[in-house]
Amino acid sequence: MSKTEKTEKTVKSEKSEKGSKTAKELKEKLFLKKKNAYFHLSDADFEKCDKFCEGYKRFLDAAKTEREAAGFIERAAKAAGFVEFDKNKTYKPGDKVYRVNREKAVLLAVIGKEPIERGVNLIAAHIDSPRLDMKQNPLYEKDELGYFKTHYYGGIKKYQWTTVPLSLHGVIVKSDMTKISVNIGEDENDPVFCVSDLLPHLAATQMKRSATEIVKGEELNLIIGSRPFKDDEASEAVKLNILMLLNEKYGITEADFLSAELEAVPAFKARDIGFDRSLVGGYGQDDRVCAYTELMAILEAKNLKKTAVAVLTDKEETGSDGNTGLRSAYLKYFIADLAKTFGACGRDVLSASRCLSADVNAAFDPTFPDVFEKNNACVLNGGVCVTKFTGSRGKSGTSDASAEFVGEVRALLDKKDVIWQTGELGKVDIGGGGTVAAYIANLNIDTIDVGVPVMSMHAPFEITAKTDIYSAYKAFCAFIGG
């Protein structure tokens, strides 16, 4: 039989086979399949997932600010055998090093077997979250109530932050450079603080405001006391009494607030949600859910081919500016210093590297479906979300990963049996948002966003699915080891 006859016979056979298949069989073969983790994980996987999320909830409770998160990460790194990076030392495969940037950002690296000139596997998440910051001169009294003036940090719905119990975290640096740590409201015996709101009976005029103005920024005033100092002649007696209490406890005066960083965050703890305990509710899951999963992946890394670097960064919620945000040069400097210990050029290492920007995406919310384009929205329990591009409107502010790199990540996740999905942050011209991906891609690094779907993002109490959290951890392990 000639080659031509064989080819014709093969083609006829394929056509016959296609013709004999049912629509159901063809759909099974050709359509994109979206997975629900609960139909694909084993009982053993669910046990691991639940155990992993118990550790995650403890992290959320212990790390409510970027300083606390950085401190938690440093302690965990030391316990796992990481040592502080020294650019004047030499390192070998298997060595674990870290660097802390101003107590607000951390870099971790595990040295691989391949020459570092071939690049590093980089994962970057942020550890700051929306909150209420105290102004530099915050303390005042009005009509015999004591208040702190706040300036909200990041994108929030301001009305969500009223009538919520808040705790106060941060540092106060005195004029003699003594640093005082503050954490009030987390212990059950601590007092908490709150922002008041009008009762419905008196809110007719307030309710006519637009949603962005129902509570204005200058109305986010933190109630901190009402008891006056017992002196009939004292003016601002409530303020005086509060200062007296603070002076007794911390040794500070009002002037010390000028050099303080105090943050008000929700005082409640992370909790399971639902009769089935399938979801996690808590403050700061954007983006500490990716920070924790990334951290656990690199702490457990060993016998790596490529060097792995984990970045836990600050200031993402305000645009990544500042010397602890990823628009600064601290990542570039670290890679350059690390490369130099091997006699390599930092620029060459960066250009050969690849990165997962570990940041969350907006989970589809069936109560508010109109803002989502469902075919391209991620869902709870659909696995870790791969987001090719972020930005807004005409993809403004995005790095937009190449098809080649998307294909590489897709193949890796499938190979390692990671449950994953894709997502986009809302409909075109309605949604959009930014991550650190663009700033890392600007260093000539292949970069894509990979993170956990979050419902009620930027609210004081956000929602994630345990299966998605565990899938993110598995994805980061696969990427670091792949």
C-alpha positions in Angstrom: 0.0 0.0 0.0 1.4 3.4 -1.0 1.9 6.3 1.4 -0.9 8.2 -0.2 -3.3 5.3 0.2 -2.4 4.9 3.8 -3.0 8.6 4.5 -6.3 8.6 2.8 -7.4 5.5 4.7 -6.3 7.2 8.0 -8.2 10.4 7.2 -11.4 8.4 6.4 -11.0 6.4 9.6 -10.7 9.6 11.7 -13.7 11.1 9.9 -15.7 7.9 10.6 -14.6 8.0 14.3 -15.6 11.7 14.7 -19.0 10.9 13.0 -19.6 8.1 15.4 -19.0 10.2 18.6 -21.9 11.7 20.5 -22.2 15.4 21.3 -21.6 14.4 25.0 -18.3 12.6 24.1 -17.1 15.5 22.0 -17.9 18.0 24.8 -16.0 15.8 27.2 -13.0 15.9 25.0 -13.1 19.5 23.7 -14.8 21.8 26.2 -12.9 23.6 29.0 -13.6 21.8 32.3 -14.0 23.9 35.5 -13.4 22.0 38.7 -14.8 22.1 42.1 -12.1 21.0 44.5 -14.6 18.9 46.6 -15.0 16.4 43.7 -11.3 16.1 43.1 -9.5 15.9 46.4 -9.1 12.7 48.4 -10.1 12.4 52.1 -6.4 12.5 52.9 -6.1 15.8 51.0 -9.0 17.3 53.0 -7.3 16.4 56.3 -4.1 18.1 55.1 -6.1 21.1 53.9 -8.0 21.5 57.2 -4.8 21.2 59.2 -3.0 23.7 57.0 -5.8 26.2 57.4 -5.6 26.0 61.2 -2.0 27.3 61.0 -3.2 29.9 58.6 -5.8 31.2 61.0 -3.2 31.5 63.7 -1.1 33.5 61.4 -4.0 35.9 60.6 -4.5 36.5 64.3 -0.8 37.0 65.1 0.0 39.2 62.1 -2.6 42.0 61.7 -0.1 44.6 60.5 2.9 44.6 58.1 5.3 44.9 61.1 3.7 42.0 62.9 3.7 39.9 59.7 7.4 40.7 59.1 8.2 39.7 62.7 6.2 36.4 62.4 8.0 35.6 59.1 11.4 36.3 60.5 10.8 34.1 63.5 9.5 31.3 61.4 12.4 31.6 59.0 15.0 31.3 61.9 13.1 28.3 63.3 13.4 26.7 59.8 17.2 27.2 59.6 17.4 30.5 57.7 20.2 32.8 58.6 20.5 36.5 57.9 22.0 37.2 54.5 25.6 38.5 54.4 26.7 39.7 51.0 30.4 39.1 51.9 29.9 35.4 52.5 29.7 32.5 50.0 26.8 30.1 49.8 26.2 26.6 48.5 23.1 24.7 47.4 20.7 24.1 50.3 21.7 27.2 52.2 18.8 29.3 53.5 19.1 33.1 53.9 16.8 36.0 54.6 16.9 39.8 54.7 14.5 42.1 56.6 13.8 45.6 55.1 12.9 48.2 57.9 10.8 45.7 59.8 8.1 45.9 57.1 9.3 43.6 54.3 11.2 40.3 54.2 13.1 38.4 51.5 13.8 34.7 51.9 16.1 32.6 49.6 16.9 28.9 49.3 20.0 28.3 47.2 19.5 25.8 44.3 21.9 23.5 42.5 21.9 25.3 39.1 24.1 28.3 38.5 22.3 31.4 39.6 22.9 32.9 36.1 20.0 30.7 34.9 17.7 32.8 37.1 15.6 32.3 40.2 12.1 31.2 40.9 10.5 34.2 42.6 7.2 34.5 44.4 6.0 37.9 45.8 3.1 38.6 48.1 2.2 41.7 50.2 1.7 41.8 53.9 -0.1 45.2 54.3 -3.9 45.4 54.3 -6.5 48.2 54.4 -6.9 49.8 57.8 -7.3 53.0 59.7 -4.0 54.8 60.5 -3.8 57.4 63.2 -2.9 60.9 62.1 0.4 62.4 63.5 -1.5 64.6 65.9 -4.5 62.3 66.6 -5.7 62.9 70.1 -8.5 65.3 70.8 -11.6 65.8 73.0 -15.0 66.9 71.7 -18.1 67.3 73.8 -16.5 65.3 76.6 -15.6 62.3 74.5 -12.0 61.4 73.7 -11.0 60.6 70.1 -8.2 59.6 67.8 -8.2 61.2 64.3 -7.6 58.6 61.6 -6.6 58.6 57.9 -7.7 55.4 56.2 -5.1 53.3 54.4 -5.9 51.6 51.1 -9.2 51.2 49.3 -12.1 50.7 51.7 -15.8 51.2 51.9 -15.7 53.6 54.7 -19.1 52.8 56.1 -17.9 49.2 56.7 -15.5 50.4 59.4 -18.1 51.9 61.7 -19.5 50.1 64.8 -16.8 47.4 64.5 -14.6 46.5 67.5 -11.1 47.7 66.6 -7.7 47.0 68.2 -4.7 49.3 68.1 -1.3 48.1 66.9 2.0 49.8 66.0 5.0 51.5 67.5 5.7 54.8 69.2 9.2 56.2 68.9 10.1 58.7 71.6 12.5 61.7 71.2 15.3 59.6 72.8 14.7 56.9 70.1 13.1 54.5 72.6 10.7 52.3 70.6 7.5 51.2 72.3 5.4 48.4 70.8 1.6 48.8 71.1 -1.0 46.0 70.8 -4.3 46.8 72.6 -7.5 45.0 71.9 -6.5 41.5 71.0 -6.5 40.0 74.5 -10.0 39.3 75.8 -9.3 41.4 78.9 -8.2 44.4 76.7 -10.4 47.3 75.9 -11.3 47.8 72.2 -12.0 51.0 70.2 -14.7 51.9 67.6 -16.0 54.4 65.2 -19.6 55.4 65.9 -22.5 55.7 63.4 -26.0 57.3 63.4 -29.0 55.3 64.4 -31.5 54.8 61.5 -34.1 57.1 63.2 -31.8 60.1 62.8 -30.1 59.2 59.6 -32.5 60.4 57.0 -30.1 63.1 55.7 -27.1 60.9 56.0 -28.8 58.2 53.9 -29.3 60.6 51.1 -25.5 60.8 50.6 -23.8 58.7 48.0 -22.4 55.4 49.2 -18.9 56.8 49.1 -20.0 59.7 51.4 -22.4 57.9 53.8 -19.4 58.0 56.2 -16.8 60.6 55.2 -13.1 60.2 55.8 -13.0 62.8 58.4 -15.9 61.1 60.2 -13.8 58.0 60.9 -13.0 59.1 64.4 -11.9 56.5 66.9 -13.6 56.6 70.3 -10.9 56.1 72.9 -12.5 57.2 76.2 -15.0 59.3 78.2 -13.8 59.5 81.8 -12.6 63.0 82.8 -9.6 63.8 85.0 -11.1 64.6 88.5 -10.3 68.3 88.7 -13.2 70.8 88.5 -10.9 73.4 86.9 -9.3 71.2 84.2 -10.2 71.9 80.6 -10.1 69.0 78.2 -10.4 66.8 81.2 -11.1 63.6 79.2 -8.1 64.2 77.0 -6.0 64.8 80.1 -7.1 61.6 81.7 -6.3 59.6 78.6 -2.8 61.1 78.4 -2.2 60.4 82.1 -3.1 56.7 81.5 -0.8 56.5 78.5 2.0 58.2 80.4 1.7 55.8 83.2 1.6 52.7 81.0 4.1 53.8 78.2 5.9 56.8 79.6 4.8 59.0 76.6 3.5 62.5 76.2 1.2 63.9 73.4 4.3 65.0 71.4 5.4 61.3 71.0 2.4 60.7 68.7 4.3 62.8 66.1 6.8 59.9 65.7 4.3 57.0 66.0 2.8 54.5 63.6 -0.5 53.4 65.1 -3.0 51.3 63.1 -6.6 50.4 64.0 -7.6 47.0 62.7 -10.6 44.6 63.5 -10.2 43.1 66.9 -11.9 39.8 66.1 -10.1 36.6 65.4 -10.2 34.5 62.2 -13.0 31.9 62.2 -14.4 29.1 60.2 -17.6 30.0 58.2 -20.5 27.7 57.5 -22.0 24.5 59.0 -19.4 22.6 57.0 -16.5 24.8 58.1 -15.4 25.0 54.5 -14.6 28.7 54.5 -12.3 31.0 56.5 -13.4 34.4 57.6 -11.0 37.0 58.9 -9.3 40.4 58.5 -6.4 41.0 56.2 -6.7 37.9 53.9 -5.8 40.2 51.0 -3.0 39.5 50.8 -1.9 37.5 53.8 -3.5 34.4 52.5 -0.9 34.4 49.7 1.8 35.5 52.1 1.3 32.6 54.4 1.0 30.0 51.6 4.1 31.4 50.0 6.0 31.4 53.3 5.1 27.8 54.1 6.2 26.7 50.6 9.7 28.2 50.9 10.2 27.2 54.5 9.7 23.6 53.4 11.8 23.9 50.2 14.8 21.5 49.9 17.0 20.0 47.1 16.1 22.7 44.7 17.3 22.9 41.1 16.9 26.6 40.8 17.4 29.1 43.6 14.0 30.2 45.1 13.3 33.7 46.4 10.2 34.7 48.4 9.3 38.4 48.8 6.9 39.5 51.5 6.4 43.2 50.7 4.7 46.3 52.1 2.7 49.2 50.6 0.9 47.3 47.9 -2.5 48.7 49.0 -1.3 52.3 48.4 0.5 51.7 45.1 3.8 50.0 46.2 5.6 53.3 46.6 8.1 53.9 49.4 11.3 52.1 50.4 9.4 49.0 51.7 7.2 48.7 48.6 8.1 46.9 45.3 8.5 50.1 43.3 11.7 50.7 45.4 15.0 49.0 44.5 15.3 46.7 47.5 14.4 43.5 45.6 16.8 44.4 42.8 19.6 45.1 45.3 19.0 41.8 47.0 19.2 39.8 43.8 22.3 41.8 42.8 24.0 41.1 46.2 23.0 37.4 46.0 24.3 37.1 42.5 27.6 38.7 43.5 28.3 36.0 46.1 28.4 33.6 43.1 30.4 35.9 40.9 27.3 36.6 38.7 25.7 39.8 37.4 22.4 40.7 39.1 21.0 42.0 35.8 21.6 38.6 34.1 20.0 36.8 37.0 16.8 39.0 36.9 16.5 38.6 33.1 16.6 34.8 33.4 14.1 34.7 36.3 10.4 34.0 36.4 7.9 35.1 39.0 4.5 34.3 40.5 2.9 37.5 41.8 1.0 35.9 44.6 -2.0 38.1 45.0 -5.7 37.5 45.4 -8.5 37.9 42.9 -12.2 38.7 43.5 -14.3 35.6 43.9 -17.7 35.5 42.1 -20.4 36.6 44.5 -23.9 35.1 43.6 -25.5 37.9 45.6 -23.9 40.6 43.3 -23.5 38.8 39.9 -23.9 41.9 37.7 -20.3 43.2 38.1 -18.8 39.9 37.1 -18.3 38.3 33.7 -19.0 34.8 34.8 -17.0 32.9 32.2 -13.9 34.8 33.3 -14.5 35.0 37.0 -12.9 32.8 39.6 -15.1 31.0 42.2 -14.7 29.7 45.7 -13.5 26.1 45.8 -12.3 26.4 42.2 -8.7 26.2 43.2 -5.9 28.8 43.0 -6.6 31.5 40.5 -4.2 32.3 37.6 -4.7 35.9 36.4 -3.0 36.7 33.1 -3.5 40.4 33.4 -4.9 42.9 36.0 -5.1 46.7 35.5 -8.3 48.5 34.7 -10.2 49.7 31.6 -7.8 49.2 28.8 -5.5 47.0 30.9 -3.9 50.1 32.4 -1.2 49.3 34.9 -0.8 45.6 34.1 2.2 43.5 32.9 -0.1 41.1 30.9 1.8 37.8 31.0 2.8 36.2 27.7 1.1 33.2 26.2 4.3 31.3 26.6 4.6 31.9 30.3 0.9 31.2 30.9 1.4 27.9 29.0 4.4 27.1 31.2 2.5 27.8 34.4 -0.5 25.9 33.2 1.6 22.8 32.3 3.3 22.9 35.7 0.1 23.1 37.7 -1.5 20.2 35.7 1.6 18.1 36.1 1.6 18.6 39.8 -2.1 17.9 40.1 -2.9 21.4 41.5 -6.5 22.5 41.2 -6.5 25.8 39.5 -8.7 28.3 37.5 -8.5 31.6 35.8 -10.0 34.9 36.7 -10.5 38.5 35.9 -11.3 41.2 38.4 -14.8 42.2 37.2 -16.3 43.2 33.9 -14.4 45.4 31.5 -14.9 49.1 32.4 -16.4 48.2 35.7 -13.7 46.3 37.6 -9.9 46.3 37.6 -7.1 46.6 40.1 -3.4 46.4 40.6 -0.9 44.0 42.1 3.0 44.0 42.3 3.2 42.1 39.1 3.9 45.1 36.9 6.8 46.3 39.1 8.5 42.9 39.0 7.9 42.5 35.2 9.5 45.9 34.8 12.8 44.2 35.9 12.6 42.1 32.8 11.2 39.1 34.6 8.4 36.8 33.2 5.6 37.4 35.7 2.0 36.3 36.3 -0.5 36.7 39.1 -1.4 33.5 40.9 -3.5 33.7 44.1 -6.5 32.9 46.2 -10.1 34.0 45.3 -11.5 36.3 48.0 -15.1 37.3 48.7 -15.8 40.7 50.4 -12.3 41.8 49.6 -11.1 44.9 51.5 -13.9 44.6 54.1 -13.0 44.1 57.8 -14.0 40.5 57.5 -13.1 38.7 54.2 -14.0 35.2 53.0 -11.8 32.5 51.4 -12.3 28.8 50.8 -10.0 26.3 52.5 -9.5 24.3 49.4 -8.3 27.3 47.5 -5.9 28.2 50.3 -4.4 24.7 50.1 -4.3 24.8 46.3 -2.3 28.0 46.5 0.2 26.4 48.9 0.5 23.4 46.5 1.0 25.7 43.5 3.8 27.7 45.2 5.5 24.4 46.2 5.3 23.2 42.6 6.7 26.5 41.3 9.6 26.6 43.7 10.5 23.0 43.0 9.7 23.1 39.3 
